[in-house]
Amino acid sequence: MLDVRSAMRRAAGFNRERIAIVCGDRQFTYAQAWERGLRMANALLALGTKPGDRIAVLEDNCLEAADFFLGTAAANLVRVPLYKRNSKEAHGHMMRHTKCRVLVVSEEHMREVEGLKESLPDLKHVLVRGSDYESWLAKQPATDPNPTVSMNDYYVIRHSGGTTGVSKGIGFTHREWMSMERDWTHHLPPFSPSDFCIHAAPISHGSGMLFVPVWLAGGCNMLEPKFDAKRVLDLLATKGGYMFAVPTVVSDLVSTAKQMPTRPTFPKLKALVVSGAPIRAQTALSARDLFGDKLYQMYGQTEAVPVAFMGPAEWFAEVPGSDPISSVGRVMPFAEIEIRGDDNKPLPTGEVGEIAVRCDGQMSSIWDDPELTAQRLIDGWVLTRDVGRLDENGYLYLVDRKDDMIISGGFNIWPAELEIVIAAMRGVREVAVVGIPDARWGETPAAFVVLEPGVDMSADAVIRECAERLGSYKKPSRVEFLSEPLPRTPVGKILRKALREPFWKGHKSSISGV
């Protein structure tokens, strides 16, 4: 197995004249893109950095983002992506605890990090990518610095989405990243030099996991700075290829396609990979109706990914003893999944417990946090904090996040149970359930619902449906209909914390006893 730098350098040589990167009306061949990456590598090394140093970046998808992606690999520097839409404090935390030496920031995002350098003792340089960037880059040497790269050197530090508490840095070595990329693409249609990958989501997160496989195959990475559902549909229809999407993006694409005067077709689309959060059956079926049998679903976490996967033949099949449409995939050939009880011992098939996973592409550690690493990484297994069950055919079902459990009157209620029922009601576009204080029961479920345009629904109807489907003690005691989409983290996941917090103001804890 090659390290990431060597594999990408070899692919650049094999595909010199092919188009490697496209953004808008600009494009680079592999030779041009790799040369720009080498110039960026030399510029970063000239600042006094050395292999293994952490380099932060804050940017949108763009051609210049490829310079950084390639340049850090060529210099054997450790990429630390910052997530746009995060707070200044969150950016500061990510750089502080990873001891970043340099920050590269596009000019349009400079306000989000202004003033942070003074509070970050390890941050020595801030490179602002402004109007003079092209002339600056052209002055840097295009020679290959060719540092020694070990498979155990760190390649990237990605941060958890931060739905609760402070984001954690997850470090990946070259060995782990290449293993993860192998597993990521195992179930997908084979990549070829003529393929496109539409990066409608930031390459700093999930979509970036497709960047390297496409590059290694000699394909074209198409970078979209902003998500525009109509444009993405047009690109998928004309370019096809591959795309990563969280369920909310899939929902937006389906909704936008319904409003178009002519139904789009996607003859060149090979795979739309859905991950990042559970997707409800109605959305998946609507997406299948639009895109055809091109949908793939993957389950994993920043800490370990992927561990479950399924393509359209499994996802939409009828399997005795299983309900694939409700699952997040089947256990992958290169991964292991166990369902653990409170004693951290495996439970029998079909029982509900914490999902523990093990795969070649999992994290080495939670960066600079040995205590939390010891809690989450036990005997080589990653404890996901997700609650689920595994059936006899190897399908994995998510019940909820362990930390989101509602304890009401001594009964455990998983928000996802209610969300599944409410999401199945006609006219519901989004739903999230959280626990709020209750004088009698300690906690009680509250549902936040976003309806499709023109749909009318009463809170009583939602409560009645949950009571009938799940039992009276699990019904929400409060239902709020929102006119705006549910709040999300910078990587597109529903932010339960923002819904829950207002109800717990004045309480010493966000868990209330009976």
Secondary structure per residue as TSV (DSSP state, phi and psi in degrees):
chain	resnum	aa	ss	phi	psi
A	1	M	-	360.0	132.0
A	2	L	-	-84.6	154.6
A	3	D	-	-72.4	165.7
A	4	V	H	-60.9	-45.5
A	5	R	H	-58.8	-49.6
A	6	S	H	-65.0	-39.7
A	7	A	H	-65.3	-41.4
A	8	M	H	-71.6	-37.0
A	9	R	H	-63.9	-42.3
A	10	R	H	-63.1	-43.3
A	11	A	H	-62.8	-36.5
A	12	A	H	-62.4	-37.1
A	13	G	H	-71.3	-36.8
A	14	F	H	-73.2	-22.5
A	15	N	T	-125.6	37.0
A	16	R	T	-51.1	-42.6
A	17	E	T	-97.0	-2.5
A	18	R	S	-75.2	154.8
A	19	I	E	-77.1	123.7
A	20	A	E	-100.1	-43.0
A	21	I	E	-133.7	133.8
A	22	V	E	-133.1	137.1
A	23	C	E	-147.2	113.7
A	24	G	T	62.8	-126.8
A	25	D	T	-99.2	12.7
A	26	R	E	-109.6	148.2
A	27	Q	E	-154.6	155.6
A	28	F	E	-129.2	143.3
A	29	T	E	-76.1	172.2
A	30	Y	H	-61.3	-41.6
A	31	A	H	-62.2	-44.4
A	32	Q	H	-66.6	-44.4
A	33	A	H	-65.0	-42.3
A	34	W	H	-68.4	-37.8
A	35	E	H	-62.1	-42.5
A	36	R	H	-63.3	-38.8
A	37	G	H	-61.7	-40.0
A	38	L	H	-65.2	-39.1
A	39	R	H	-63.0	-41.2
A	40	M	H	-65.9	-40.6
A	41	A	H	-58.0	-47.3
A	42	N	H	-66.8	-35.1
A	43	A	H	-64.3	-41.3
A	44	L	H	-69.2	-40.6
A	45	L	H	-66.9	-31.1
A	46	A	H	-67.1	-18.1
A	47	L	T	-80.4	1.2
A	48	G	T	97.4	5.8
A	49	T	-	-74.7	161.7
A	50	K	-	-137.4	158.1
A	51	P	T	-49.3	134.7
A	52	G	T	99.4	-18.0
A	53	D	-	-67.7	149.7
A	54	R	E	-93.3	135.1
A	55	I	E	-126.9	119.5
A	56	A	E	-89.0	155.0
A	57	V	E	-145.2	139.4
A	58	L	E	-132.2	114.0
A	59	E	-	-165.8	166.8
A	60	D	-	-90.9	171.0
A	61	N	S	-62.9	128.1
A	62	C	S	-167.5	171.4
A	63	L	H	-60.3	-39.0
A	64	E	H	-65.5	-26.6
A	65	A	H	-63.5	-32.5
A	66	A	H	-66.3	-34.1
A	67	D	H	-57.7	-44.5
A	68	F	H	-70.3	-43.7
A	69	F	H	-56.9	-47.0
A	70	L	H	-76.3	-38.2
A	71	G	H	-66.4	-42.1
A	72	T	H	-64.6	-37.3
A	73	A	H	-66.1	-43.0
A	74	A	H	-64.3	-30.8
A	75	A	T	-94.0	-1.0
A	76	N	T	56.7	41.9
A	77	L	-	-99.9	156.5
A	78	V	E	-96.9	117.8
A	79	R	E	-75.3	131.8
A	80	V	E	-126.3	90.2
A	81	P	E	-70.1	133.7
A	82	L	-	-96.8	150.0
A	83	Y	-	-101.5	120.2
A	84	K	T	-60.0	153.9
A	85	R	T	78.3	-5.5
A	86	N	S	-73.3	162.4
A	87	S	-	-76.6	162.5
A	88	K	H	-60.3	-38.6
A	89	E	H	-62.4	-39.1
A	90	A	H	-66.7	-41.5
A	91	H	H	-59.6	-45.0
A	92	G	H	-61.0	-42.9
A	93	H	H	-61.1	-45.7
A	94	M	H	-60.9	-40.3
A	95	M	H	-76.4	-34.5
A	96	R	H	-67.3	-48.9
A	97	H	H	-80.0	-14.1
A	98	T	T	-97.5	-0.1
A	99	K	T	54.0	50.8
A	100	C	-	-63.9	136.7
A	101	R	S	-90.7	-30.6
A	102	V	E	-137.5	144.5
A	103	L	E	-118.8	125.8
A	104	V	E	-106.3	123.3
A	105	V	E	-136.8	135.4
A	106	S	E	-73.4	149.4
A	107	E	G	-57.1	-36.3
A	108	E	G	-69.5	-15.1
A	109	H	G	-107.2	7.3
A	110	M	G	-61.8	-36.9
A	111	R	G	-61.1	-26.6
A	112	E	G	-73.7	-15.1
A	113	V	T	-125.6	5.8
A	114	E	T	-57.9	134.3
A	115	G	T	84.3	-5.0
A	116	L	-	-76.5	-29.6
A	117	K	G	-56.5	-37.6
A	118	E	G	-64.6	-24.9
A	119	S	G	-99.5	4.6
A	120	L	-	-119.9	94.6
A	121	P	T	-62.6	-26.3
A	122	D	T	-85.1	-15.9
A	123	L	-	-81.9	108.9
A	124	K	-	-96.6	-25.6
A	125	H	E	-142.2	142.1
A	126	V	E	-121.7	114.0
A	127	L	E	-98.1	112.4
A	128	V	E	-94.0	121.6
A	129	R	E	-87.0	95.2
A	130	G	-	-112.3	-155.3
A	131	S	T	-67.7	-20.7
A	132	D	T	-94.2	10.1
A	133	Y	H	-59.7	-46.1
A	134	E	H	-61.6	-44.3
A	135	S	H	-67.8	-37.2
A	136	W	H	-63.1	-46.6
A	137	L	H	-63.9	-38.9
A	138	A	H	-62.9	-22.9
A	139	K	T	-82.2	-11.7
A	140	Q	S	-82.4	148.0
A	141	P	-	-62.8	144.7
A	142	A	-	-101.3	12.7
A	143	T	S	-73.0	153.0
A	144	D	-	-83.4	116.7
A	145	P	-	-65.8	-25.7
A	146	N	-	47.5	51.7
A	147	P	-	-68.9	154.8
A	148	T	-	-66.3	132.8
A	149	V	-	-122.7	124.0
A	150	S	-	-96.5	147.5
A	151	M	T	-62.0	-20.3
A	152	N	T	-95.9	2.9
A	153	D	S	-70.5	146.5
A	154	Y	E	-71.6	139.5
A	155	Y	E	-106.7	-40.6
A	156	V	E	-152.9	150.2
A	157	I	E	-120.8	112.8
A	158	R	E	-104.6	145.7
A	159	H	E	-101.0	145.1
A	160	S	-	-63.1	158.1
A	161	G	-	-62.1	-22.2
A	162	G	-	74.7	38.6
A	163	T	S	-69.7	-25.0
A	164	T	S	-135.5	136.3
A	165	G	S	67.2	-159.6
A	166	V	S	-88.0	141.2
A	167	S	-	-59.6	142.9
A	168	K	-	-109.1	138.2
A	169	G	E	-83.8	128.4
A	170	I	E	-112.9	115.0
A	171	G	E	-91.3	137.1
A	172	F	E	-125.4	131.1
A	173	T	E	-82.0	170.9
A	174	H	H	-59.8	-39.9
A	175	R	H	-62.8	-46.2
A	176	E	H	-67.0	-39.1
A	177	W	H	-67.7	-42.4
A	178	M	H	-68.0	-36.0
A	179	S	H	-64.8	-42.4
A	180	M	H	-62.0	-42.6
A	181	E	H	-64.5	-39.0
A	182	R	H	-59.2	-47.4
A	183	D	H	-69.0	-37.2
A	184	W	H	-57.1	-39.3
A	185	T	H	-98.3	-0.1
A	186	H	T	-58.1	-44.0
A	187	H	T	-92.4	-3.7
A	188	L	S	-84.9	157.8
A	189	P	-	-57.5	144.2
A	190	P	-	-57.2	141.4
A	191	F	-	-80.1	147.0
A	192	S	-	-136.7	163.4
A	193	P	T	-60.5	-19.0
A	194	S	T	-90.3	-0.1
A	195	D	-	-81.7	147.2
A	196	F	E	-105.0	153.5
A	197	C	E	-126.7	120.7
A	198	I	E	-90.2	110.0
A	199	H	E	-93.1	82.8
A	200	A	-	-84.2	-17.0
A	201	A	S	-105.3	158.7
A	202	P	-	-60.6	138.1
A	203	I	T	-73.6	-5.2
A	204	S	T	-71.4	-16.8
A	205	H	T	-126.4	-135.8
A	206	G	G	-55.8	-40.8
A	207	S	G	-63.5	-28.6
A	208	G	G	-63.9	-18.8
A	209	M	G	-70.7	-15.6
A	210	L	G	-92.1	-13.3
A	211	F	H	-60.9	-51.4
A	212	V	H	-66.1	-47.8
A	213	P	H	-58.1	-39.4
A	214	V	H	-66.6	-42.8
A	215	W	H	-61.6	-45.9
A	216	L	H	-64.0	-26.9
A	217	A	H	-85.9	-7.1
A	218	G	T	83.4	18.2
A	219	G	-	-85.5	-171.8
A	220	C	E	-117.2	122.7
A	221	N	E	-89.5	115.9
A	222	M	E	-102.0	113.9
A	223	L	E	-98.6	122.3
A	224	E	-	-106.2	116.7
A	225	P	S	-62.8	-37.9
A	226	K	S	-129.2	149.7
A	227	F	-	-83.5	120.9
A	228	D	-	-130.1	111.8
A	229	A	H	-58.0	-42.7
A	230	K	H	-64.0	-45.1
A	231	R	H	-64.5	-42.1
A	232	V	H	-62.6	-41.3
A	233	L	H	-60.8	-40.8
A	234	D	H	-63.2	-42.1
A	235	L	H	-66.8	-41.5
A	236	L	H	-64.7	-32.0
A	237	A	H	-75.1	-35.5
A	238	T	H	-96.8	-37.0
A	239	K	T	-99.7	-38.7
A	240	G	-	67.4	-137.3
A	241	G	E	81.0	-128.8
A	242	Y	E	-125.1	153.4
A	243	M	E	-156.8	142.5
A	244	F	E	-99.4	139.5
A	245	A	E	-150.0	139.6
A	246	V	-	-79.3	160.0
A	247	P	H	-56.4	-34.0
A	248	T	H	-64.4	-35.4
A	249	V	H	-67.9	-42.0
A	250	V	H	-58.8	-44.2
A	251	S	H	-60.9	-41.9
A	252	D	H	-64.7	-40.0
A	253	L	H	-64.2	-43.4
A	254	V	H	-63.8	-44.9
A	255	S	H	-63.2	-42.0
A	256	T	H	-67.1	-40.6
A	257	A	H	-61.3	-34.6
A	258	K	H	-65.7	-26.6
A	259	Q	H	-89.9	-6.8
A	260	M	S	-79.5	142.3
A	261	P	S	-62.8	-31.6
A	262	T	S	-122.1	127.3
A	263	R	-	-65.3	123.4
A	264	P	-	-73.2	154.3
A	265	T	-	-122.1	159.3
A	266	F	-	-134.3	67.0
A	267	P	T	-66.9	-25.1
A	268	K	T	-99.8	-3.8
A	269	L	E	-68.8	130.8
A	270	K	E	-106.8	-38.0
A	271	A	E	-160.5	128.2
A	272	L	E	-110.4	108.4
A	273	V	E	-93.7	119.8
A	274	V	E	-105.9	128.8
A	275	S	-	-164.8	-177.2
A	276	G	S	98.6	-23.8
A	277	A	S	-170.2	159.0
A	278	P	-	-64.3	145.1
A	279	I	-	-110.9	132.9
A	280	R	-	-77.0	156.3
A	281	A	H	-58.3	-41.6
A	282	Q	H	-61.6	-41.6
A	283	T	H	-66.8	-42.7
A	284	A	H	-61.9	-43.5
A	285	L	H	-67.3	-38.5
A	286	S	H	-65.5	-39.0
A	287	A	H	-67.6	-37.8
A	288	R	H	-64.8	-38.7
A	289	D	H	-62.5	-34.2
A	290	L	H	-81.0	-50.2
A	291	F	H	-95.4	-14.1
A	292	G	-	82.8	-163.3
A	293	D	S	-81.7	64.7
A	294	K	-	-124.4	7.5
A	295	L	E	-92.3	134.5
A	296	Y	E	-129.0	140.0
A	297	Q	E	-121.1	139.5
A	298	M	E	-129.7	142.9
A	299	Y	E	-121.9	137.9
A	300	G	E	178.6	-174.1
A	301	Q	E	-132.6	170.6
A	302	T	T	-52.7	-36.6
A	303	E	T	-72.2	-28.9
A	304	A	E	-158.8	114.5
A	305	V	E	-156.4	140.9
A	306	P	E	-93.3	159.1
A	307	V	E	-125.1	-21.4
A	308	A	E	-133.8	144.9
A	309	F	E	-156.3	149.6
A	310	M	E	-158.0	144.8
A	311	G	-	-97.4	-178.0
A	312	P	H	-61.2	-32.0
A	313	A	H	-65.2	-29.5
A	314	E	H	-93.2	-40.2
A	315	W	H	-59.7	-42.8
A	316	F	T	-108.0	22.5
A	317	A	-	-90.1	162.2
A	318	E	-	-100.3	115.3
A	319	V	-	-122.7	116.6
A	320	P	T	-54.3	128.6
A	321	G	T	86.2	-1.3
A	322	S	-	-135.9	163.1
A	323	D	-	-132.8	75.6
A	324	P	G	-54.3	-36.5
A	325	I	G	-62.2	-21.7
A	326	S	G	-97.4	-3.8
A	327	S	S	-94.5	176.1
A	328	V	S	-111.8	12.8
A	329	G	-	126.6	176.4
A	330	R	E	-105.0	153.6
A	331	V	E	-57.1	132.6
A	332	M	-	-78.7	156.5
A	333	P	T	-59.8	-30.3
A	334	F	T	-100.0	12.9
A	335	A	E	-129.4	164.0
A	336	E	E	-128.8	142.2
A	337	I	E	-134.0	132.2
A	338	E	E	-127.7	150.4
A	339	I	E	-103.5	119.3
A	340	R	E	-107.2	146.0
A	341	G	-	-87.6	-176.3
A	342	D	T	-62.8	-21.1
A	343	D	T	-89.4	8.3
A	344	N	S	65.2	24.4
A	345	K	-	-107.6	147.4
A	346	P	B	-60.0	140.4
A	347	L	-	-99.1	159.3
A	348	P	-	-64.1	156.5
A	349	T	T	-53.6	133.1
A	350	G	T	96.9	-17.3
A	351	E	-	-84.1	155.7
A	352	V	-	-95.1	132.6
A	353	G	E	-168.1	-169.2
A	354	E	E	-75.6	137.9
A	355	I	E	-82.8	121.9
A	356	A	E	-112.0	137.5
A	357	V	E	-133.2	156.9
A	358	R	E	-147.5	129.7
A	359	C	E	-155.7	164.3
A	360	D	T	-66.8	-26.3
A	361	G	T	-96.6	20.5
A	362	Q	S	-82.2	168.8
A	363	M	-	-62.5	153.7
A	364	S	S	-79.7	-37.4
A	365	S	E	-171.1	165.1
A	366	I	E	-86.4	120.9
A	367	W	T	-57.2	126.1
A	368	D	T	56.9	33.1
A	369	D	-	-144.8	74.5
A	370	P	H	-61.9	-31.0
A	371	E	H	-66.7	-47.0
A	372	L	H	-70.1	-35.7
A	373	T	H	-58.2	-42.9
A	374	A	H	-65.9	-28.8
A	375	Q	H	-76.7	-34.0
A	376	R	H	-98.8	-22.4
A	377	L	E	-120.1	100.6
A	378	I	E	-122.0	119.8
A	379	D	T	53.0	37.2
A	380	G	T	84.2	-2.3
A	381	W	E	-103.8	137.6
A	382	V	E	-92.2	123.0
A	383	L	E	-85.9	117.0
A	384	T	E	-81.8	-20.0
A	385	R	E	68.4	7.7
A	386	D	E	-92.1	144.7
A	387	V	E	-107.7	132.1
A	388	G	E	-164.3	-171.1
A	389	R	E	-143.6	157.4
A	390	L	E	-121.6	128.6
A	391	D	-	-93.8	178.3
A	392	E	T	-67.5	-17.3
A	393	N	T	-96.7	2.2
A	394	G	S	91.2	8.3
A	395	Y	B	-81.2	138.5
A	396	L	E	-105.6	134.2
A	397	Y	E	-121.6	129.3
A	398	L	E	-86.1	133.0
A	399	V	E	-99.5	-43.2
A	400	D	E	179.0	177.1
A	401	R	E	-79.2	135.5
A	402	K	G	-58.9	-38.0
A	403	D	G	-76.1	-8.9
A	404	D	G	-96.9	2.1
A	405	M	-	-60.6	138.1
A	406	I	E	-103.2	126.5
A	407	I	E	-106.3	107.4
A	408	S	E	-119.0	111.3
A	409	G	T	61.3	30.1
A	410	G	T	88.7	-6.8
A	411	F	E	-97.0	138.5
A	412	N	E	-84.6	126.5
A	413	I	E	-124.2	122.7
A	414	W	-	-92.4	122.6
A	415	P	H	-50.1	-36.2
A	416	A	H	-61.9	-28.3
A	417	E	H	-60.4	-46.4
A	418	L	H	-70.6	-39.5
A	419	E	H	-61.8	-37.5
A	420	I	H	-64.1	-42.8
A	421	V	H	-67.0	-46.7
A	422	I	H	-67.8	-39.9
A	423	A	H	-62.7	-26.7
A	424	A	T	-79.0	-10.4
A	425	M	S	-72.1	138.6
A	426	R	T	-60.8	128.8
A	427	G	T	96.7	-4.1
A	428	V	E	-86.9	125.5
A	429	R	E	-95.3	-43.5
A	430	E	E	-143.7	152.5
A	431	V	E	-153.2	144.0
A	432	A	E	-140.1	140.5
A	433	V	E	-121.1	133.5
A	434	V	E	-133.6	164.5
A	435	G	E	-90.9	134.1
A	436	I	E	-125.3	159.4
A	437	P	E	-63.9	146.9
A	438	D	E	-142.9	128.2
A	439	A	T	-62.0	-32.6
A	440	R	T	-90.8	-44.9
A	441	W	T	-100.4	-2.7
A	442	G	E	87.2	-61.6
A	443	E	E	-135.6	155.8
A	444	T	E	-148.2	149.3
A	445	P	E	-73.5	140.0
A	446	A	E	-123.2	133.5
A	447	A	E	-108.4	134.3
A	448	F	E	-115.0	120.1
A	449	V	E	-123.1	134.4
A	450	V	E	-112.6	123.8
A	451	L	E	-96.8	157.6
A	452	E	-	-65.9	151.9
A	453	P	T	-55.0	134.3
A	454	G	T	84.4	-2.6
A	455	V	-	-89.8	138.0
A	456	D	-	-115.7	135.2
A	457	M	-	-152.2	145.8
A	458	S	-	-103.0	154.7
A	459	A	H	-62.9	-36.8
A	460	D	H	-60.7	-37.4
A	461	A	H	-65.2	-39.5
A	462	V	H	-66.4	-46.2
A	463	I	H	-62.8	-42.2
A	464	R	H	-64.1	-42.1
A	465	E	H	-62.8	-42.6
A	466	C	H	-66.9	-41.5
A	467	A	H	-62.7	-40.7
A	468	E	H	-71.0	-36.0
A	469	R	H	-86.0	-32.6
A	470	L	H	-118.5	-16.0
A	471	G	-	108.1	150.7
A	472	S	G	-60.8	-36.8
A	473	Y	G	-70.9	-14.4
A	474	K	G	-98.7	-4.9
A	475	K	S	-68.4	148.0
A	476	P	-	-69.4	142.0
A	477	S	S	-90.9	-10.2
A	478	R	E	-142.9	135.5
A	479	V	E	-131.5	125.8
A	480	E	E	-120.5	133.0
A	481	F	E	-99.8	124.5
A	482	L	E	-104.4	142.4
A	483	S	S	-88.6	-17.2
A	484	E	S	-108.8	158.9
A	485	P	-	-58.3	154.8
A	486	L	-	-62.2	147.2
A	487	P	-	-63.8	145.4
A	488	R	B	-131.7	157.3
A	489	T	-	-74.7	170.2
A	490	P	T	-59.7	-17.2
A	491	V	T	-105.5	13.8
A	492	G	S	94.9	3.3
A	493	K	-	-86.6	147.5
A	494	I	B	-64.5	130.9
A	495	L	-	-95.4	87.9
A	496	R	H	-59.6	-34.9
A	497	K	H	-56.9	-40.1
A	498	A	H	-67.2	-30.0
A	499	L	H	-78.2	-35.4
A	500	R	H	-79.7	-39.3
A	501	E	G	-55.3	-44.4
A	502	P	G	-58.0	-28.6
A	503	F	G	-79.6	-17.8
A	504	W	G	-104.7	6.1
A	505	K	T	-61.6	134.3
A	506	G	T	91.5	-10.8
A	507	H	-	-93.2	144.3
A	508	K	S	-73.5	-23.2
A	509	S	-	-139.0	155.7
A	510	S	S	-89.8	10.8
A	511	I	S	-122.3	125.2
A	512	S	-	-110.3	129.9
A	513	G	-	-80.4	163.8
A	514	V	-	-82.6	360.0
